[in-house]
């Protein structure tokens, strides 16, 4: 399938129909990881021609992502990154943690956007922001694609910085996702302070099962949408 670069079609539509002047694209990374934060980037790009090769970060090699992020940092009009820690994810659940990280990203922008494009079909942000959800927005919308790359590169770097303190877990290569190396280390060494302790993976670790925290909402279990994310690899 030929590469189809993202466009400003959605950004232009929002401007034309709502009168919005600043439109921010938002994307997240780390939702399906077992360790590390969930990270959200808000990017404002204007309507300029995007850098060559811009697309969803998951479709790029690590080397290409890193190089593109360096270009994007100077190309975007503005961007900001917000995180929700593993402890906040445990306490709030993934949906509320995503909103917390997104709010932190939006508040870090030099000027509040008039509208937001959110990757996916579910609006986890809500008011007071004017939100439009776009399925596969990280492939079709320039601002969301830029946010995707910037968020992924920042979070990968954060996990790589943890690797020297926890070499058995391979955080520099798996970014906290459940790779075979990561799973083997968990079985042998148990979770680190960077792991999400309310998640279902601990049920499969007999030596460490007792460390699992009560899921958000009490004994009823983690919300179905949160449990589903724990099964994803990326």
C-alpha positions in Angstrom: 0.0 0.0 0.0 1.5 3.4 -1.0 2.4 5.8 1.7 -0.3 8.5 2.2 1.1 11.4 4.2 -1.2 13.1 6.8 -2.9 16.3 5.7 -4.4 19.4 7.3 -7.9 18.4 6.2 -9.3 17.9 9.7 -7.6 21.0 11.0 -9.0 23.1 8.2 -12.5 21.6 8.7 -12.5 22.5 12.4 -11.3 26.0 11.7 -14.0 26.5 9.0 -16.9 25.1 11.0 -16.1 26.4 14.5 -14.0 29.5 13.9 -11.2 28.0 15.9 -7.8 29.8 15.5 -5.5 27.3 17.3 -6.1 23.6 16.9 -4.0 21.1 18.8 -3.5 17.5 17.9 -3.2 15.0 20.8 -1.9 11.5 20.9 -0.8 9.2 23.7 1.7 6.4 24.2 2.2 3.9 26.9 -1.4 2.9 27.5 -0.6 -0.8 27.0 2.7 -0.9 28.9 3.2 -2.6 32.2 5.8 -0.1 33.4 6.3 3.6 33.1 3.9 6.5 32.7 1.3 7.1 30.1 2.5 10.0 28.0 0.4 12.5 26.0 1.7 15.2 23.6 -0.3 18.2 22.4 1.0 19.7 19.2 0.0 22.8 17.4 1.3 22.9 13.8 -0.4 25.6 11.9 -1.1 24.7 8.2 2.5 24.5 6.9 3.8 21.6 4.8 4.9 18.9 7.2 8.3 17.2 7.3 8.8 14.4 4.8 7.9 11.0 6.2 5.6 12.2 9.0 3.2 9.5 10.0 2.0 7.5 13.0 5.1 6.8 15.2 4.3 3.1 15.3 5.0 2.9 11.6 8.5 4.3 11.9 11.7 2.7 12.9 13.3 3.9 16.2 16.1 5.6 14.2 13.6 7.4 11.9 11.4 8.4 14.8 14.2 10.0 16.7 15.5 11.9 13.7 12.0 13.1 12.8 11.3 14.2 16.4 14.4 16.4 16.2 13.0 18.1 13.1 9.5 18.4 14.6 10.7 20.1 17.7 11.8 23.0 15.6 9.0 22.8 13.1 5.8 22.7 15.2 4.3 26.0 16.3 4.2 24.7 19.9 4.1 21.4 21.7 3.9 20.2 25.3 4.1 16.8 26.9 2.2 15.5 29.9 2.6 12.3 31.9 0.6 10.3 34.4 2.8 8.1 36.6 2.2 4.4 37.3 1.0 5.4 40.8 -1.5 7.8 39.3 -2.7 5.1 36.9 -3.1 2.7 39.8 -5.1 5.2 41.8 -7.2 6.7 39.0 -7.6 4.0 36.4 -6.3 4.4 32.8 -9.1 6.6 31.5 -8.7 9.2 34.2 -4.9 9.0 34.0 -5.1 9.7 30.3 -7.2 12.7 30.9 -4.8 13.9 33.6 -1.8 13.6 31.3 -3.7 15.3 28.4 -4.7 18.2 30.7 -1.1 18.6 31.8 0.0 18.6 28.1 -2.6 21.2 27.1 -1.8 23.4 30.1 1.9 23.4 29.1 1.2 25.0 25.8 2.0 28.7 25.6 -1.6 29.5 24.6 -4.7 27.3 25.2 -6.0 25.8 21.9 -9.5 26.6 20.7 -10.1 23.0 19.6 -8.5 19.6 20.0 -8.1 16.7 17.7 -8.0 13.5 19.7 -6.6 10.3 18.2 -9.1 7.4 18.3 -12.9 7.1 18.7 -13.2 7.8 22.5 -13.1 11.2 24.0 -11.3 10.7 27.2 -10.6 14.5 27.5 -14.0 16.1 27.5 -14.9 19.7 28.5 -14.1 22.4 28.7 -12.2 21.6 25.5 -13.9 21.4 22.1 -12.8 17.9 21.0 -13.1 16.1 17.7 -12.1 12.4 17.7 -10.5 10.9 14.6 -9.9 7.2 14.2 -6.3 6.7 13.0 -5.8 10.4 13.4 -2.1 9.7 13.9 -2.0 8.7 10.2 -4.3 11.2 8.7 -3.9 14.4 10.7 -0.7 16.4 10.6 -0.9 17.7 14.2 -1.8 14.3 15.6 0.9 12.6 13.7 3.4 15.1 15.1 2.1 14.5 18.6 2.4 10.8 18.1 6.1 11.0 17.2 7.0 13.5 19.9 5.2 11.5 22.6 6.7 8.2 21.6 10.3 9.5 21.4 10.0 11.3 24.8 8.6 8.3 26.6 11.0 5.8 25.1 13.9 8.0 26.3 12.4 8.1 29.8 12.2 4.3 29.9 15.8 4.0 28.5 17.0 6.2 31.4 15.6 3.7 33.8 17.4 0.7 32.2 20.7 1.0 34.0 19.0 0.7 37.4 16.9 -2.3 36.2 19.0 -4.0 33.6 17.2 -7.3 33.7 14.0 -5.7 32.4 15.2 -4.4 29.1 13.4 -1.1 29.4 15.8 0.4 26.8 14.4 -1.9 24.2 10.8 -2.7 25.3 9.9 0.7 26.8 8.0 -1.0 29.6 5.8 -3.2 27.3 5.4 -6.9 28.0 8.3 -8.3 25.9 9.6 -11.9 26.7 12.6 -10.3 28.5 10.4 -8.1 30.5 8.0 -10.9 31.5 10.9 -13.2 32.5 12.4 -10.5 34.7 9.1 -9.9 36.3 8.7 -13.6 37.2 12.2 -13.7 38.7 12.6 -10.3 40.3 9.1 -8.9 40.8 7.9 -5.5 39.9 10.0 -2.3 40.2 8.7 1.0 41.6 8.0 1.9 37.9 5.4 -0.9 37.4 1.6 -0.5 37.5 0.6 -2.6 40.4 -3.2 -2.7 39.9 -2.9 -4.5 36.6 -3.9 -8.0 35.8 -0.4 -9.3 34.8 0.4 -9.7 38.5 -2.3 -12.4 38.7 0.0 -14.6 36.5 3.0 -14.2 38.8 2.5 -16.5 41.8 5.5 -15.2 43.7 4.4 -11.6 43.4 0.6 -11.8 43.2 0.2 -10.5 46.7 1.6 -7.1 45.6 -1.3 -6.4 43.3 -3.2 -3.3 44.5 -7.0 -3.2 44.6 -8.2 -2.1 41.2 -9.8 1.3 40.8 -13.4 1.2 42.0 -12.8 -1.5 44.6 -13.2 -5.3 44.4 -15.2 -5.2 41.2 -12.0 -5.3 39.1 -10.4 -2.9 36.7 -12.8 -1.4 34.2 -13.1 -3.5 31.0 -11.5 -0.8 28.9 -8.4 -0.7 31.2 -8.1 -4.5 31.3 -8.3 -4.7 27.5 -5.4 -2.3 27.2 -3.2 -4.6 29.4 -3.4 -7.2 26.7 -1.9 -5.0 24.0 1.8 -5.0 23.1 2.0 -1.6 21.5 
